[in-house]
Amino acid sequence: MAKVQSFADKAAKLAKKDAEVMCPSCNKSAKRIYAKMITSVKTEKETWKYLEKNVRLCNNCLSEI
């Protein structure tokens, strides 16, 4: 059976590969930060559903890249 990677393992692996990039919102050179964004959505049956998404954020202004 394959080993399941945690979010921290994935973020650490991606952080090693990343170089500095230009942030489109603050126009500065910055490193990326990885975070998990969870949004709640109400379905047609009046129940709540949670959607998880891994996002990259700018280190300077914390806006999504």
Buried (B, 14 or more C-beta within 10 A) or exposed (E): EEEEEEEEEEBEEEEEEEEEBEBEEBEEEBBBBBBEEEEEEEEEEEEEEEEEEEEBBBBBEEEEB
